[in-house]
């Protein structure tokens, strides 16, 4: 640690001279930019009263721009923020790319990739269950496929088909769209008793964007309310030109549950695949797409890949986005270990150093050195892009500050600096008071999910939340089991941990209990958001709701004398409900309200009373004696009651 005993020696240059600075510059670079001794920089850090303990070496990188700015100002300069000059665009492109299209002679026939799409509960999973003769439905919480599944099915005809099962729920639209972008054929499942729904329309849109043919499976024809013809008409209205309506899209009526029409559907899929003549190059470096990612306690980071070119083998080095790894093991869709995976094969791999993102392009490279080179190059590019965005934001902020400064300078010239200071101080006090008085309640949460696709869907829903009454604060999110660190992050904010399809180790449960942090486990996304909405509702401040107590018709006005004052009194008859003396009253004349306030007197005959019942005459004296009543006016009696408030937020379920 450097010990500083002398005062800061300001540079000899003019005190307003600019010092060119950038994020993550070292202490030594900052001293050079200011034109002063490094000891002065350390002392300026101490004077800044900011958290600077970690910057104690000449080589320490200062990643906090507030510290850099304050040090520059303490040394008598003005900061000019620029991009890091050491992070210049690399002249050499070190990225990895797909190979050029293969020679047609290298192509071999491959299984078609078929994506099953449709609205929630229209029977997609039941259909796939019937095709592969397994019971997937029982394992899906709430009958909703929680994240995309990729698997191969060998049909009785001997043909192999790779299926992508995309969730039908509105929350998983991004996952469904991703499935359409890696597929050859879309099987659109539509329930004959429900017709074309929101997610059906989304699926049609995604299939068209991906430019892939559609085979329609009109499901649940065994249901009492099934209407195949009406369903076909609805599809036609949404742009699906079916064969029997003069188009070229195949539609097959089926019952996945009763196994009716499945053979015809399979034949239609195979026929469509033969027309497409799908093929791939099985040789050379692997190319593919990340279909799903998750964290496993035993194997680390797992990802489901769909191989598109080449043949994947154990030991291969892969890059995907800014993640890389060496494949230590591969599993097929039956969770059995395999040695190779050819094109159109879904495979689960482990051995990643970092978690790739769903939808990332996967490329095989020759070595770990090359994998690191690609990832470092991509990270550097991302950092440069972020820096450009940051500099743009800083420039906009500086322009805003200069505009405000110009307004203050103008005021100073007009009314004098003392008055400006007083006005600004008053304004700050008013703003502070307003912040305290109107500080909204807050629900703070940590979200953990089983796979990246689930987290992505959850975050998409959370991003749609907006309310002035209660803030929703996302402290942290991630893939994998709940950890002690999640509890530590939630504790200072009285946060709640929402765990979606993940486990909570016993030790973490104990830590959470001792820290008074709630962990709420959920397996169905809409139930999790029902829980979250209830939590938000519990924090919402009650609102005033008007409760009508009664009504009185004005028969005539009486004028009484109090001292030298003439005071009008409304002679009324209660026509509805009851009238209470301490309630609120509105005076209505025609369609206009001319008074809203309290009574100062309520009399029946000559007696002061607190309440008047229906069909009883009374004299009512308004608090505003300037208001004159007349025959035909109506007095409405009401009170404001506090009622629980519910958040106006529709997550899309």
C-alpha positions in Angstrom: 0.0 0.0 0.0 1.4 3.4 -0.9 1.6 5.9 2.0 1.1 9.5 1.1 2.3 12.3 3.3 2.4 15.3 0.9 -0.4 17.4 -0.4 -1.7 16.9 -3.9 0.5 18.7 -6.3 -1.8 20.1 -9.0 -0.4 20.3 -12.5 1.2 23.5 -13.6 -1.2 23.7 -16.6 -4.4 25.6 -16.4 -6.7 24.2 -13.8 -9.4 23.6 -16.4 -7.2 21.6 -18.7 -8.8 18.4 -19.9 -7.5 15.0 -18.8 -8.3 12.2 -21.3 -9.6 9.1 -19.3 -11.3 5.8 -20.0 -12.8 3.0 -18.1 -10.5 0.3 -16.7 -7.4 2.5 -17.0 -4.6 1.7 -14.5 -3.5 4.0 -11.7 -0.3 4.7 -13.5 -2.2 5.5 -16.7 -4.5 7.9 -14.8 -1.5 9.7 -13.2 0.0 10.1 -16.7 -3.3 11.4 -18.1 -3.6 14.0 -15.3 0.1 14.9 -15.4 0.8 14.2 -11.8 2.6 11.8 -9.5 0.9 8.4 -8.8 1.1 9.3 -5.0 -1.2 12.2 -5.7 -3.7 9.8 -7.4 -3.8 7.6 -4.3 -4.3 10.5 -2.0 -7.1 11.9 -4.3 -8.8 8.5 -4.0 -8.7 8.8 -0.2 -10.3 12.2 -0.5 -13.0 11.0 -2.8 -14.6 9.0 0.0 -15.5 6.3 -2.6 -14.8 2.6 -2.4 -11.2 2.6 -3.7 -9.5 0.0 -1.4 -9.0 -2.4 -4.3 -7.0 0.1 -6.3 -3.7 -0.1 -4.3 -1.2 -0.9 -7.1 0.1 1.1 -10.0 -1.2 -1.7 -12.3 -4.7 -1.8 -10.6 -7.4 -1.3 -13.2 -10.0 1.3 -12.1 -13.3 -0.1 -13.4 -15.5 2.6 -11.7 -15.8 5.7 -13.8 -17.1 7.6 -10.7 -13.7 7.1 -9.0 -11.8 8.2 -12.1 -13.9 11.3 -12.5 -13.5 12.3 -8.8 -9.7 11.8 -8.8 -9.4 14.0 -11.9 -11.5 16.7 -10.3 -9.6 16.5 -7.0 -6.4 17.0 -9.0 -7.7 20.2 -10.6 -8.5 18.8 -14.1 -11.7 18.2 -16.0 -12.3 14.6 -17.3 -12.8 13.9 -21.0 -14.1 10.3 -21.3 -13.1 8.3 -24.4 -12.9 4.7 -25.5 -10.1 2.6 -24.2 -7.3 3.2 -26.7 -5.8 -0.2 -25.9 -9.0 -1.9 -27.2 -8.8 -1.0 -30.8 -10.6 -2.9 -33.5 -8.4 -5.9 -34.5 -7.3 -5.8 -38.1 -7.2 -9.6 -38.2 -10.5 -11.4 -38.0 -10.0 -14.3 -35.6 -13.7 -15.4 -35.4 -14.9 -18.8 -36.5 -17.6 -19.2 -39.2 -19.6 -21.8 -41.0 -17.9 -23.5 -43.9 -18.9 -22.7 -47.5 -21.8 -24.8 -48.8 -20.7 -28.3 -49.5 -20.3 -29.9 -52.9 -23.5 -31.7 -53.8 -21.6 -34.9 -54.3 -20.7 -34.9 -50.6 -24.3 -34.8 -49.4 -26.1 -37.8 -47.9 -29.7 -38.3 -47.0 -30.5 -37.3 -43.4 -33.6 -37.6 -41.2 -36.0 -34.6 -41.4 -36.2 -32.3 -38.5 -39.9 -31.9 -37.6 -41.1 -29.3 -35.1 -44.5 -29.9 -33.4 -46.3 -26.6 -32.7 -49.7 -25.4 -31.5 -51.7 -24.0 -28.7 -51.5 -25.1 -25.1 -53.4 -28.3 -24.3 -54.1 -29.0 -28.0 -52.3 -32.4 -27.7 -48.8 -31.9 -28.9 -47.1 -33.9 -26.2 -49.8 -36.6 -26.4 -49.1 -36.9 -30.1 -45.3 -37.3 -29.6 -46.1 -39.7 -26.8 -48.1 -41.8 -29.2 -45.4 -41.6 -31.9 -42.6 -42.8 -29.7 -44.7 -45.1 -27.4 -43.6 -43.5 -24.2 -45.5 -41.6 -21.5 -44.1 -38.1 -21.5 -47.4 -36.5 -20.5 -47.2 -37.9 -17.0 -43.9 -36.2 -16.4 -45.0 -32.8 -17.5 -46.3 -30.6 -14.6 -49.7 -29.3 -15.3 -49.8 -30.9 -18.8 -47.5 -28.2 -20.2 -44.2 -29.0 -21.8 -41.9 -26.8 -19.7 -38.9 -26.7 -22.1 -38.1 -27.9 -25.6 -37.3 -31.6 -26.1 -35.4 -33.0 -29.0 -35.5 -36.7 -29.8 -35.4 -39.1 -32.7 -38.1 -41.6 -33.6 -37.7 -44.7 -35.8 -41.0 -45.2 -37.6 -42.4 -48.5 -38.5 -41.6 -47.7 -42.1 -37.9 -47.7 -41.2 -37.6 -43.9 -41.7 -36.0 -41.9 -38.9 -37.5 -38.5 -37.9 -36.1 -36.0 -35.5 -38.8 -34.2 -33.5 -38.5 -30.9 -31.7 -41.3 -30.5 -29.1 -41.9 -26.8 -28.4 -44.0 -25.7 -25.5 -47.4 -24.3 -26.4 -47.7 -21.8 -23.6 -47.6 -18.1 -24.3 -44.7 -17.7 -22.0 -42.5 -19.9 -24.2 -43.1 -18.1 -27.5 -39.3 -17.3 -27.9 -38.5 -21.0 -27.5 -41.2 -22.0 -30.0 -39.8 -19.4 -32.5 -36.3 -20.9 -32.0 -37.6 -24.3 -32.9 -39.1 -23.1 -36.2 -35.7 -21.7 -37.2 -33.9 -25.1 -37.1 -36.6 -27.2 -38.6 -37.5 -28.7 -42.0 -41.2 -29.3 -41.4 -43.7 -27.9 -38.9 -46.5 -30.1 -37.7 -49.2 -27.7 -36.5 -51.5 -29.4 -34.0 -55.0 -27.8 -33.8 -57.8 -29.2 -31.5 -61.0 -29.8 -33.5 -63.1 -28.8 -30.4 -61.1 -25.5 -29.8 -60.0 -24.3 -33.2 -57.4 -21.7 -34.0 -56.1 -20.0 -30.9 -53.4 -17.3 -30.1 -50.5 -19.7 -30.0 -51.8 -21.4 -33.2 -51.5 -18.0 -35.0 -48.0 -17.5 -33.5 -46.9 -20.9 -34.7 -48.2 -20.1 -38.2 -46.2 -16.8 -38.2 -43.0 -18.5 -37.1 -43.3 -21.3 -39.7 -43.8 -18.7 -42.4 -40.8 -16.6 -41.2 -38.7 -19.8 -41.2 -40.0 -20.6 -44.7 -40.8 -24.2 -43.9 -43.8 -26.3 -45.1 -46.7 -27.1 -42.6 -48.5 -30.3 -42.1 -51.7 -29.8 -40.1 -52.8 -32.4 -37.5 -56.4 -31.7 -36.6 -56.4 -33.4 -33.2 -59.1 -34.5 -30.7 -61.6 -35.6 -33.4 -63.0 -38.1 -30.8 -64.3 -35.3 -28.6 -68.0 -34.6 -28.6 -67.6 -31.0 -29.7 -65.2 -31.7 -32.5 -65.8 -29.9 -35.8 -63.2 -30.7 -38.4 -64.8 -28.6 -41.2 -65.1 -25.5 -39.0 -61.5 -26.0 -37.9 -60.4 -26.1 -41.6 -62.4 -22.9 -42.3 -60.6 -21.2 -39.3 -57.2 -22.3 -40.7 -58.2 -20.9 -44.1 -59.1 -17.6 -42.5 -55.6 -17.5 -41.1 -53.9 -18.1 -44.4 -53.4 -21.9 -44.4 -54.5 -23.1 -47.8 -55.5 -26.8 -47.3 -55.5 -29.3 -50.1 -59.3 -29.9 -50.0 -59.7 -26.1 -50.1 -57.6 -25.7 -53.2 -54.2 -25.2 -51.6 -51.1 -27.4 -51.1 -51.1 -27.8 -47.2 -51.8 -31.3 -46.0 -54.4 -31.6 -43.1 -54.8 -35.0 -41.3 -57.7 -35.5 -38.8 -56.3 -37.5 -35.8 -56.9 -38.5 -32.2 -53.5 -38.8 -30.5 -55.1 -40.2 -27.4 -57.0 -42.9 -29.3 -54.2 -43.4 -31.8 -56.6 -42.6 -34.7 -55.1 -41.3 -38.0 -51.5 -41.5 -36.8 -50.3 -43.7 -39.7 -51.7 -41.2 -42.2 -50.0 -38.3 -40.4 -46.7 -40.1 -40.4 -47.0 -40.9 -44.1 -47.7 -37.2 -44.8 -44.6 -36.2 -42.8 -42.4 -38.7 -44.7 -43.9 -37.6 -48.0 -43.2 -34.0 -47.3 -39.6 -34.9 -46.3 -39.1 -36.8 -49.6 -40.3 -33.8 -51.6 -37.8 -31.6 -49.7 -34.9 -34.1 -50.3 -33.2 -33.1 -47.0 -29.5 -33.9 -46.9 -26.3 -32.9 -45.1 -22.6 -33.2 -45.3 -21.5 -35.7 -42.5 -17.8 -35.0 -42.9 -15.5 -32.2 -41.6 -15.8 -29.9 -38.6 -19.2 -29.9 -36.8 -21.8 -27.2 -37.2 -25.0 -27.1 -35.1 -27.4 -25.2 -32.9 -27.8 -25.0 -29.1 -31.4 -26.2 -28.4 -31.3 -26.1 -24.6 -28.9 -25.6 -21.7 -29.0 -26.5 -18.0 -26.7 -26.9 -15.0 -26.3 -30.4 -13.6 -24.8 -31.0 -10.1 -22.8 -34.0 -11.3 -21.9 -33.3 -14.9 -21.7 -29.5 -14.8 -23.1 -27.6 -17.8 -25.2 -29.7 -20.1 -26.5 -28.5 -23.5 -28.7 -30.2 -26.1 -27.4 -29.7 -29.6 -28.9 -30.4 -33.0 -26.1 -31.4 -35.3 -26.5 -29.8 -38.8 -23.2 -30.6 -40.5 -20.3 -33.0 -39.7 -20.2 -35.8 -37.2 -19.7 -34.9 -33.5 -17.3 -37.1 -31.6 -16.1 -37.2 -28.0 -13.0 -35.0 -27.4 -14.1 -32.4 -30.0 -13.5 -28.7 -29.1 -16.6 -26.6 -29.6 -17.4 -22.9 -29.5 -20.9 -21.4 -29.1 -21.2 -17.6 -28.7 -18.6 -16.7 -25.9 -18.6 -20.2 -24.5 -16.3 -23.1 -25.3 -15.5 -26.6 -24.1 -14.1 -30.0 -24.9 -16.8 -32.7 -25.2 -16.3 -35.2 -22.4 -19.4 -37.2 -23.0 -22.5 -37.4 -25.2 -26.0 -38.8 -24.4 -28.8 -39.6 -26.9 -32.5 -38.8 -26.2 -32.8 -42.0 -24.2 -30.0 -40.8 -21.9 -27.7 -43.5 -23.2 -24.0 -42.8 -23.8 -23.0 -42.5 -27.4 -19.7 -42.0 -29.2 -20.8 -40.1 -32.3 -23.7 -37.9 -33.5 -24.4 -37.3 -37.2 -26.5 -34.6 -38.9 -30.1 -34.1 -37.7 -29.3 -36.0 -34.5 -30.2 -34.4 -31.2 -27.5 -35.0 -28.6 -26.8 -33.8 -25.0 -23.2 -33.0 -24.4 -21.2 -31.9 -21.3 -17.7 -30.4 -20.9 -18.4 -26.7 -21.4 -16.3 -24.2 -19.6 -19.2 -21.6 -19.6 -22.8 -21.9 -20.4 -23.7 -21.2 -24.0 -27.0 -19.4 -24.9 -29.9 -21.2 -26.4 -30.0 -20.5 -30.2 -26.2 -20.0 -30.4 -24.4 -21.4 -33.5 -22.1 -24.3 -32.5 -18.8 -24.7 -34.4 -16.0 -27.2 -34.0 -12.5 -25.9 -33.9 -9.2 -27.7 -34.1 -7.8 -27.1 -30.6 -8.2 -25.5 -27.2 -5.9 -22.7 -28.2 -8.1 -21.9 -31.2 -11.3 -22.1 -29.1 -9.9 -19.6 -26.6 -8.7 -17.4 -29.5 -12.3 -17.3 -31.0 -14.0 -16.7 -27.6 -11.5 -13.9 -26.6 -12.0 -12.2 -30.0 -15.8 -12.3 -29.6 -15.6 -11.0 -26.0 -13.3 -8.2 -27.2 -15.8 -7.3 -30.0 -18.7 -7.3 -27.5 -16.7 -5.1 -25.1 -16.0 -2.6 -27.9 -19.6 -2.5 -28.9 -20.6 -2.0 -25.2 -18.0 0.7 -24.9 -19.4 2.5 -27.9 -22.9 2.3 -26.4 -21.6 3.5 -23.0 -19.8 6.5 -24.6 -23.0 7.4 -26.4 -24.9 7.3 -23.2 -22.2 9.4 -21.4 -22.3 12.0 -24.2 -26.1 12.3 -23.9 -25.8 12.7 -20.2 -23.1 15.4 -20.6 -25.3 17.2 -23.1 -28.2 17.1 -20.6 -26.0 18.4 -17.8 -24.8 21.2 -20.0 -28.3 22.2 -20.8 -29.3 22.2 -17.1 -26.1 24.2 -16.3 -27.1 26.8 -19.0 -30.5 27.2 -17.5 -29.0 27.7 -14.0 -26.5 30.2 -15.4 -29.3 32.1 -17.0 -31.2 32.3 -13.7 -28.0 33.3 -11.9 -27.6 36.3 -14.2 -31.2 37.3 -13.8 -31.8 37.0 -10.1 -28.4 36.6 -8.5 -26.5 33.6 -7.4 -27.7 33.6 -3.7 -31.3 33.3 -4.8 -30.5 30.5 -7.3 -28.8 28.6 -4.5 -31.8 29.1 -2.2 -34.2 28.0 -5.0 -32.2 24.9 -5.8 -31.9 23.9 -2.1 -35.7 24.4 -1.7 -36.3 22.2 -4.8 -34.0 19.5 -3.4 -35.9 19.5 -0.1 -39.2 19.2 -2.0 -38.0 16.3 -4.1 -36.6 14.5 -1.1 -39.9 15.0 0.8 -41.8 13.7 -2.2 -39.6 10.6 -2.5 -40.2 9.8 1.1 -43.9 10.4 1.0 -44.5 8.5 -2.2 -42.0 5.8 -2.0 -43.7 2.8 -3.6 -43.7 -0.6 -1.9 -41.4 -3.2 -3.4 -41.3 -6.9 -4.0 -37.7 -8.1 -4.5 -37.0 -11.5 -6.0 -34.3 -14.0 -7.1 -35.2 -16.4 -9.9 -33.5 -19.7 -10.4 -34.6 -22.1 -13.2 -33.7 -25.5 -14.5 -32.7 -24.5 -18.0 -31.9 -21.3 -19.8 -35.0 -21.4 -21.9 -37.2 -21.4 -18.8 -35.2 -18.5 -17.4 -35.6 -16.6 -20.7 -39.4 -17.1 -20.7 -39.7 -16.0 -17.1 -37.6 -12.9 -17.6 -39.7 -12.0 -20.7 -42.8 -12.1 -18.5 -41.2 -10.1 -15.7 -40.1 -7.4 -18.2 -43.8 -6.8 -19.0 -44.5 -5.7 -15.4 -45.2 -2.1 -14.7 -46.9 -0.5 -11.8 -46.6 2.8 -9.9 -48.1 1.3 -6.8 -45.6 -1.5 -6.2 -42.2 -2.1 -7.7 -40.9 -5.5 -8.8 -37.2 -5.7 -8.2 -35.3 -8.6 -9.9 -32.2 -8.9 -7.7 -30.6 -11.9 -9.5 -31.4 -14.8 -11.8 -29.6 -17.9 -13.0 -29.7 -21.5 -14.1 -29.2 -24.3 -11.6 -30.1 -25.2 -8.0 -30.7 -22.6 -5.3 -27.4 -21.7 -3.5 -26.2 -20.0 -0.4 -25.1 -17.1 -2.5 -28.7 -16.7 -3.8 -29.9 -16.4 -0.1 -27.2 -13.8 0.6 -28.3 -11.7 -2.3 -32.0 -11.9 -1.3 -31.5 -11.3 2.5 -30.7 -7.5 2.5 -33.8 -6.8 0.4 -36.2 -9.1 2.2 -36.3 -10.9 -1.1 -38.1 -14.1 -2.1 -36.3 -16.8 -4.1 -38.5 -18.4 -6.8 -37.2 -21.8 -7.8 -38.6 -23.1 -11.0 -38.1 -26.8 -11.6 -34.9 -26.9 -9.5 -34.0 -28.4 -6.2 -32.9 -26.8 -2.9 -30.2 -28.5 -1.0 -30.9 -29.1 2.7 -28.0 -26.9 3.8 -29.3 -24.0 1.6 -32.8 -24.4 3.2 -31.2 -24.1 6.6 -29.3 -20.9 5.6 -32.6 -19.5 4.2 -34.5 -20.3 7.4 -31.9 -18.6 9.6 -31.8 -15.6 7.3 -35.6 -15.3 7.1 -35.5 -15.7 3.3 -38.4 -17.5 1.7 -37.8 -20.0 -1.0 -40.9 -20.9 -3.1 -40.7 -24.0 -5.3 -42.8 -24.2 -8.5 -43.1 -26.6 -11.4 -45.7 -24.8 -13.5 -45.0 -21.3 -14.8 -48.5 -19.9 -14.5 -48.8 -21.0 -10.9 -45.4 -19.4 -10.1 -46.7 -16.1 -11.5 -50.0 -16.5 -9.6 -47.9 -16.7 -6.5 -45.9 -13.7 -7.5 -49.0 -11.6 -8.2 -50.5 -12.5 -4.8 -47.2 -11.4 -3.2 -47.4 -8.1 -5.1 -51.1 -7.7 -4.2 -50.2 -8.1 -0.5 -47.8 -5.2 -0.7 -50.1 -2.9 -2.7 -51.4 0.0 -0.6 -55.2 -0.1 -0.1 -57.2 2.4 -2.2 -60.2 4.6 -1.3 -63.4 3.2 -2.7 -66.6 5.1 -2.7 -69.5 3.4 -0.9 -73.0 5.0 -1.4 -75.0 5.0 1.8 -78.1 6.9 0.8 -79.9 9.6 -1.1 -82.2 12.5 -0.2 -84.4 14.7 -2.4 -84.4 18.4 -1.6 -88.1 19.5 -1.0 -87.4 23.2 -0.2 -84.8 25.6 1.2 -85.1 27.1 4.7 -83.1 30.0 5.9 -82.2 30.3 9.5 -80.6 33.3 11.4 -77.5 32.9 13.5 -76.5 36.3 14.8 -76.5 38.6 11.8 -75.9 35.7 9.3 -78.6 34.1 7.1 -77.8 30.4 6.7 -79.5 28.1 4.2 -80.8 24.7 5.3 -81.9 22.0 2.9 -85.3 20.5 3.8 -85.0 16.9 2.6 -86.6 13.5 2.5 -84.4 10.4 2.6 -85.4 8.3 -0.5 -82.7 5.6 -0.5 -80.7 3.9 2.2 -79.7 6.0 5.2 -78.1 9.4 5.8 -75.2 9.6 8.3 -74.1 13.0 9.7 -70.4 12.2 9.6 -70.4 11.0 6.0 -69.6 12.9 2.8 -72.3 14.6 0.8 -72.6 15.7 -2.9 -75.2 18.1 -4.1 -76.4 17.3 -7.6 -78.4 19.8 -9.7 -79.5 18.3 -13.0 -76.4 16.6 -14.4 -73.9 18.8 -12.5 -72.4 18.5 -9.0 -72.2 21.9 -7.2 -71.0 20.8 -3.8 -68.9 18.0 -2.3 -68.2 18.1 1.4 -69.4 17.6 5.0 -72.5 18.6 7.0 -72.4 20.8 10.0 -75.9 19.9 11.2 -78.5 17.1 10.8 -81.9 17.6 12.4 -85.1 15.7 12.6 -87.9 18.0 13.7 -86.0 20.1 16.3 -83.6 17.4 17.4 -79.9 17.1 16.3 -79.5 13.4 15.1 -76.6 11.3 13.8 -78.6 9.3 11.3 -81.8 9.5 9.1 -83.6 6.4 7.7 -85.5 6.0 4.5 -88.8 8.0 4.0 -87.9 10.3 7.0 -87.8 14.1 6.6 -84.8 16.1 7.9 -83.0 19.4 7.7 -79.4 19.3 6.4 -77.0 22.1 6.8 -74.0 22.1 4.4 -70.5 23.1 5.5 -70.4 25.7 2.7 -73.0 28.3 3.6 -72.6 30.0 0.2 -74.3 27.1 -1.5 -78.1 27.7 -2.0 -80.3 24.6 -2.6 -83.6 24.4 -4.5 -86.4 22.0 -5.0 -85.4 19.1 -7.2 -81.8 19.0 -6.1 -80.5 15.6 -4.9 -78.1 15.0 -2.0 -76.0 11.8 -2.2 -74.5 10.5 1.0 -71.3 8.4 0.7 -68.2 7.3 2.6 -64.7 6.4 1.5 -63.6 2.9 2.6 -60.2 1.3 2.3 -60.2 -1.8 0.0 -57.4 -4.1 -0.9 -55.8 -3.2 -4.3 -54.8 -5.7 -7.0 -52.0 -5.1 -9.4 -53.1 -4.5 -13.0 -50.7 -6.9 -14.7 -51.6 -9.7 -17.2 -48.6 -12.1 -17.6 -50.4 -13.7 -20.6 -52.0 -16.8 -19.1 
